[in-house]
Amino acid sequence: MKLIAVDLDGTLLGGTSGRYGFKPSGVEALRRAAARQIRIAIVTGRDMTFILKLLEREGIEPEQEGWPHVIISEERLIHFLDSQGKYAAETEWNDEVERVERSHFVDVISGISALLEGKLLQIDAASKRCEEEKEAGRGFVEVLFSSADTARAGEAVMADWLQRSGLPYYAVRNVAGVCVRHLTVGKGPVLVQACRMLGVPPEQALVIGDSCNDLSMLDGGFGFIAAAPGNAEEEVKARLQSAHGYLAAGSYGDGVAESICRVLGGPPK
């Protein structure tokens, strides 16, 4: 094993008592793996400002510890830890993938706005777009629903519209939110690109996630070894089984630690 890639929300992050943080078991398992010269990657939809503050809050010091070696933020932007312990953006890749994703932003807004006045309104009267300022900053559209169940139905409607529109985008759900992302974007394809840059074959990378937006790296399509914590969504559990992945009994960080130990053949030393 040369690389372990882990999602944040619902995987490494969550399940703690009284606060939204990391379980110590997951952090220690990653720390021990890093000590064995296994690269650690964080793969998330969160932005870099949030991620770096979270690592600091949770007692992970990349500058001192030398990990996480890679951070993929917003499910598209790649950052590598440099020799000074700072994260350097992979500028050429990042600029291009963001440019491509923004290329039909206005068209996507127009179509989704029409759905929110029609079919999505019928599914969930509370459905709405994310704040315009946030959308403009990220360059992609997100629709928020009142529950995961209505979001599932909304995702199907949005996916059907995208297919008929001919736009090179897809709909992907994360609990009660559904984002419209460009076909080149997503945890799976972007992690593959990061692995290429590192010279890591996909079959030597363990990926761990819990939600539907993790499926592109969990479903076996890119050849990663896949695992999920016990709190994973039912769709993830089903796809994981068909991809011959590992479903941990433990939840959140406990499931991360269990998955790492299972795949590495015992607790990392």
N, C-alpha and C positions, 0 to 999 in steps of 0.2 A: 504494500500500500504506500503510495507516494503523496496522496492528498486526501484530506477530509473537508468536505464542504457542508456547512450547516446553515439552515434558515434561522432567522431570529424569532419573530412573533409566533408563539404557539409551539416552538421547538426548543431552542436554547433559552428563549425569553418567555417567562410565564410560569405559573404553577407555584409561585412563592407565597408565603403567608404574610398578609399585611402590606405588600408592595408588589409592583410589577417589575420583577428582576430575574436574575439568573439563579438557578439552583446550583449549589456548589459542586454537586456531583458531575454535572455536564462540563463546567469550567475545568475541573481538575482532570477529567478524562482528556480534554483537548490539550491541556497543558502537558500532560504526560506524553501524549502523542507527538506534540511539538518537540519534546526532549528527545524523541526517537528519530528526529529529522524528517518527520512527516509534515508536509505543508498544511496549514489550516486556512480555510477560506470562509468568510462570511458572505452569504448570498441572500440578499433581501431587497424588498421594495422601498425600504427606508432610505433617507438621504444621508450624505456623509456627516453633516453636522450632528444629526441625531445619533448616528452610529458611534462617532468618536466620543461624544459626551457620555453615551451609555457605557462604553468600554471603561472610561475613566471612573464612572460612578460605581461600576461593578468590580473594580480593582484589577483590571487587566491593563498592563502598561506595555504597549507594543514597542516603545523605544527601549525599554529595559529588557523585556522578555523575548522580543523578536518574533512575535506572532500577534494576531493573525497575519499571515504572509500576504494574503489577498483579500480585498473587500470588493464585492460587486454590489453597488448601490443602485437604487431605482430599477433594478432588474435589467440594467443595460450598461452601466458605467463601471469600468475596471480600474482598480487602484492597486499598485504593488507597494509593499513596504520596502523602502530603500535602505542603503547602508547606514544612513543617519537616523534610522528609526522613524522616518516620516513617510506618509503615503503620497506616492507620485501617481498622478492620473496618466493613464495610457491615452494621451491626447488625441492621436490620430484616429484611433478606434472610437473614442468617446465622442469627439466632435462629429464624426460621420454618422454614427448610429443615432445621435440626437437630431441631426439635420434630417435624416430620413424619416424618423418617427414624427417630426413636426410637419412633414411635407404636405399632408392632407388634413391638418388640424381643423381648418375651417369647415371642410366638407364633413368631417366626422361630427363636429358640433352641430351642424345643420341637421344631419340625419338623426342624431340622438335626441335633439330637442323636439323633433317631430314625433318620435316614439314616446317621449315623455308626455306629450299632449294626447296620445292615443293608446296604443297597446300597453305601454308600461304603466300608464295611469290606471288602466283597467286591472292590471295585476296587483298594483300596490299604489294606493292614493298618496302615500307618503314618499314615493320614489322621487329623487331629485339629483341633479348634478352636484358634484363637489364644488366648493367655492371657486369662483371664476379666477381669482388671483392665484390660487394654488394650482389650478389646471394650467393656467398660462405659464407659470413658472416651470411646471413639469413637462408641459408640451403634449399631454395626452388627457383624454376624457375619462372620468370615473362617475358612475351612477351609484348612489347610495340607496339601499332599500331598508325597510323596517325589520327584516328578518332574513336569515339564511335561506329559508324556503322560498320567499318571494324573489330573492336574488337569483336562485336557481332558475326559476321560471323566466325572470327578466334576462338572464344570460342567454337562454335559448332564443328569445325574441331578438336580442341584439346580434347574436351570431347569424341568425337567418337574414337579417337586414344587411349585415356586412357581406355575406355571401352573394346576395342579389345585387349589391351596389358595385361589386367588382373592386372595391378598395382593398389594398393589401394589408388588412388588419384583422385581428381576431378579438373575441371577447373572452375575458378570463375572470373568474370569480375568486374572491378572497373573503370568505365568510359572508357578510352582508353587503359587500361592495363589488361592483363589476367594472373592470377597466377595459378600455379599448386600446390595444397595443399593436404596434407594427409587427409583421411576421418575422422580422429579423431580431426582435427583442424577446426576452424571456430568460428565465433562470437557466434552462437547459442550453440553448444556443450560445448564450454569453459565457457560461462556465466552460463550454467546449472551447471557445476562443481563448479564454484565460489558460486553459490546459495546454493548448497549442503553444502559446507564448512561453509557458514553463517547461515544455517538453514532457508533459505528463500524459500517458495514454489514458483514455477514459476508463478502461477496465481496471486501472490502478487507482481510481478515485472513488471514495465512499461519499455518497450524498445523503443528507438527512433532512426531511421536511415533513410538514403536517397538513398543508392546505392545498387546494386545487391549483393555486398559482405556483406550487412546487412541482406539479405533475410533469412538466417538460423535462425535469432532471431526474424524476423518479420512475418514469414509466418504461424505462429500458431502451427508449429510442436512440439514445446517444451512447449506450454501452456502459454507463456508470453502474457501480454497485449501489443499490438503493436500500434505504432503511427509513423507518418512521417511528416516532414515539407512540405510545398507546393512546394518546388523546387525539390522534390524527382523524381527519374527517373521513366519513364512510367511503366516499368516492376514492380517496387516497388509499385506504386499506384494500379496496377491491382491485385497484390498478396495481398496487404493490404486489398483491398475491399473484396476479397474472404475469408480472415481470420477475417473479421468483425473488422478490426482495425480502427484507427482514422487518417484521413488525414487533417492536419491543413491548414488553409487558408494562414497563414503567412509563410515566408521562413526563413531558417537557424534558428538563435536563437529565432526569433519571433515565429516560428513554434514550437520550443522546449517549450517555455513558454506557448503557447496556448495549447499544448498537455498536459502538466503537470496540468494546471488549469482545463482543461476539465475532465481529469481522476480523479483528486482529488476532483472535485466538487466545484471548486472555487479557487481563489488565496490562496496559502499557507500562513498561518499567522505565 
